[in-house]
């Protein structure tokens, strides 16, 4: 198969599972949690790294911001043999009481975006693969149990951030996420909004592949704490910045267990 035009990878270059953050900078941060890593390709918003985590080979690939660029990444990763995708991102909470630094594991994503609609009707569900969803939840619960045990043993454990499991929204218009739209999402019981999961879930399902998503909360739209950027870890609120590392560890453990 020819070199993929955007990711600049070929069949055999990558592994069968990939962690897919939006931010290219977060690729390096995820790689730093691994035993070893090697950059495979870098072009535009896409940075592709192969790594090993506790004996499991995996790929890390950034997708950029939004469903269009995420869809390109899924298409091209699938073309070269990737079968499992875990989105590791950030998200804005839509329910009071979900705090900055908490994490959300998505059970589905409302299609408030245009990309998935080019593939299928809006009525078709954008949902994660059950095994990937279960692996993320199990990994999150194991991390919570370990933190509780460490605290009981007198070790210093920072924060009491929760992992919320439920439906989210994927939206195209970052600066239009306000007013009646947010009120409607909140009333519907959606936990958070981000910009990629609906396309990732939909494309993976259509291709017979597996996908899931875990996102760290970087603001709460209903409480008026929306952050002002969606790219750099350095510009995240401190509490969210600290807990991106927790989400990375949870996702790596999930990838290893699948």
C-alpha positions in Angstrom: 0.0 0.0 0.0 1.2 3.5 -0.8 2.4 6.0 1.8 -0.6 7.7 3.4 -0.8 11.3 2.2 -1.2 13.1 5.5 0.3 10.8 8.2 3.2 9.8 5.9 3.1 6.2 7.1 2.9 2.8 5.3 1.5 -0.6 6.1 3.8 -2.3 8.6 5.1 1.0 10.1 2.7 1.1 13.0 1.1 -1.3 15.6 -2.5 -2.5 15.9 -3.5 -0.1 18.6 -3.2 3.7 18.9 -3.7 6.4 21.5 -5.0 9.5 19.6 -4.7 12.8 21.4 -5.6 16.0 19.6 -2.5 18.0 20.5 0.8 17.0 18.8 2.5 18.1 22.0 0.6 15.5 24.0 2.0 12.8 21.8 5.4 13.5 23.5 3.8 13.6 26.9 2.2 10.2 26.4 5.4 8.8 25.0 7.3 10.0 28.2 5.1 7.5 30.2 6.3 4.6 28.0 9.4 2.5 28.3 10.7 3.5 24.9 9.5 5.4 21.9 10.5 6.4 18.4 9.1 9.1 16.1 7.8 7.6 12.8 6.5 10.6 11.0 5.5 14.2 11.5 3.4 16.4 9.1 1.0 19.3 9.7 -1.1 18.5 12.9 -0.1 14.8 12.8 2.8 13.4 14.8 3.1 9.6 14.8 5.2 7.8 17.4 5.7 4.1 18.1 6.2 3.2 21.8 6.3 0.3 24.2 4.4 0.3 27.5 5.1 -2.6 29.9 5.8 -4.9 27.1 2.9 -3.8 24.8 3.8 -2.1 21.5 1.5 0.7 20.6 1.2 3.8 18.4 0.5 7.4 19.5 -0.9 9.7 16.8 -2.2 13.3 17.2 -5.4 14.2 15.3 -5.4 18.0 15.5 -8.6 19.9 16.4 -12.0 18.7 15.3 -13.7 15.9 13.5 -12.4 16.5 9.9 -8.7 16.1 10.8 -9.6 13.3 13.3 -11.4 11.4 10.5 -8.4 11.7 8.2 -6.3 10.2 11.0 -8.7 7.3 11.5 -8.9 6.6 7.8 -5.2 6.5 7.3 -4.4 4.7 10.5 -6.9 2.0 9.6 -5.4 1.8 6.1 -2.1 0.7 7.6 -3.4 -1.8 10.1 -4.5 0.0 13.3 -7.5 -1.7 14.7 -8.0 -0.1 18.1 -8.2 3.6 18.9 -8.3 5.4 22.3 -8.9 9.1 22.3 -7.0 10.9 25.1 -8.2 14.5 25.1 -9.7 17.4 27.1 -13.3 18.4 27.4 -15.6 21.0 28.8 -18.1 19.8 31.5 -21.8 20.3 31.0 -23.1 19.4 34.4 -22.7 21.3 37.7 -20.4 19.6 40.1 -18.1 18.1 37.5 -14.8 19.7 38.4 -11.7 20.8 36.5 -9.3 17.8 36.6 -12.1 15.2 36.7 -12.2 12.7 33.8 -15.0 11.6 31.5 -15.2 8.2 29.8 -17.6 8.5 27.0 -20.5 6.0 26.4 -21.6 7.8 23.3 -21.2 11.2 21.5 -24.0 13.4 20.1 -23.2 14.3 16.5 -23.1 18.1 16.7 -20.6 18.1 13.9 -20.6 17.8 10.2 -18.0 15.1 9.4 -19.9 12.0 10.5 -22.9 13.1 8.6 -20.9 12.7 5.4 -20.6 9.0 6.2 -24.0 8.2 7.6 -27.3 9.5 8.8 -27.3 11.4 12.1 -29.7 8.8 13.6 -26.9 6.2 13.6 -25.3 6.1 17.0 -21.7 7.3 17.6 -20.8 4.9 20.4 -17.5 3.4 21.6 -16.6 -0.3 21.3 -17.8 -2.1 24.4 -14.4 -3.8 25.1 -12.6 -0.5 24.9 -15.1 1.3 27.0 -14.9 -1.5 29.6 -11.1 -1.4 29.6 -11.1 2.3 30.2 -13.6 2.0 33.1 -11.8 -0.9 34.6 -8.4 0.9 34.4 -9.9 4.0 36.0 -11.4 2.0 38.8 -8.0 0.2 39.4 -6.2 3.6 39.5 -8.8 4.9 42.0 -8.4 1.8 44.2 -4.6 2.1 44.1 -4.8 5.8 45.1 -7.1 4.9 48.0 -4.7 2.2 49.1 -1.7 4.6 48.9 -3.6 7.2 50.9 -4.6 4.6 53.6 -0.9 3.7 53.8 0.0 7.2 54.6 1.3 8.2 51.2 0.6 11.7 49.8 -2.1 11.5 47.1 -2.9 14.7 45.4 -6.5 15.6 44.5 -9.8 13.6 44.7 -10.7 13.9 41.1 -13.6 11.6 39.9 -14.0 9.6 36.7 -17.5 10.2 35.2 -18.9 7.7 32.7 -21.7 8.8 30.4 -22.7 10.5 27.1 -21.0 13.5 25.7 -21.4 15.9 22.7 -18.9 16.4 19.9 -19.2 19.9 18.4 -17.5 21.8 15.5 -17.9 25.4 16.8 -15.7 25.9 19.8 -16.5 29.6 20.3 -20.2 29.1 19.8 -20.6 26.6 22.7 -22.7 28.9 24.9 -26.2 30.0 25.7 -29.2 27.9 24.6 -26.9 25.2 23.1 -25.2 24.5 26.4 -28.5 24.7 28.2 -29.9 22.1 25.9 -26.9 19.8 26.3 -27.1 20.1 30.1 -30.9 19.4 30.1 -30.2 16.3 28.0 -27.8 14.9 30.7 -24.7 15.1 28.5 -21.6 15.2 30.7 -19.2 17.2 28.5 -18.4 18.5 25.1 -15.3 18.0 23.0 -14.6 18.0 19.2 -13.5 14.6 17.9 -15.2 11.6 19.5 -18.3 11.4 17.3 -16.3 11.0 14.1 -13.8 8.6 15.8 -16.6 6.3 17.1 -18.6 6.4 13.9 -15.7 5.6 11.6 -14.4 2.9 13.8 -17.8 1.2 14.0 -18.3 1.5 10.2 -14.9 -0.2 9.6 -15.4 -3.0 12.1 -12.7 -1.5 14.4 -12.7 -0.5 18.1 -12.6 2.9 19.6 -13.1 4.6 23.0 -12.4 8.0 24.6 -11.3 9.4 28.0 -11.0 13.2 28.4 -9.8 15.4 31.2 -12.1 18.2 32.2 -10.4 21.6 31.6 -13.4 23.8 32.3 -17.1 23.8 33.1 -19.4 25.6 30.6 -22.4 25.7 32.9 -20.4 27.2 35.7 -18.6 29.7 33.5 -15.1 28.3 33.7 -14.5 27.5 30.0 -10.8 27.7 29.2 -9.6 29.9 26.4 -7.5 27.5 24.3 -7.9 23.9 23.1 -4.3 23.0 22.2 -1.4 23.4 24.6 -1.1 21.5 27.9 0.9 24.4 29.2 -2.2 26.6 28.9 -4.5 24.2 30.7 -5.7 25.0 34.3 -3.2 23.6 36.8 -5.6 21.0 38.1 -6.4 19.7 34.6 -2.7 19.8 33.6 -1.8 17.6 36.6 -4.6 15.1 35.8 -3.8 14.7 32.1 -1.1 12.4 33.4 -3.7 10.3 35.2 -5.8 10.0 32.0 -2.6 9.0 30.1 -1.8 6.3 32.6 -5.5 5.0 32.5 -5.5 4.9 28.7 -2.1 3.2 28.5 -3.3 0.5 31.0 -6.5 0.1 29.0 -4.5 -0.3 25.7 -2.2 -2.8 27.3 -5.2 -4.9 28.6 -7.1 -5.1 25.3 
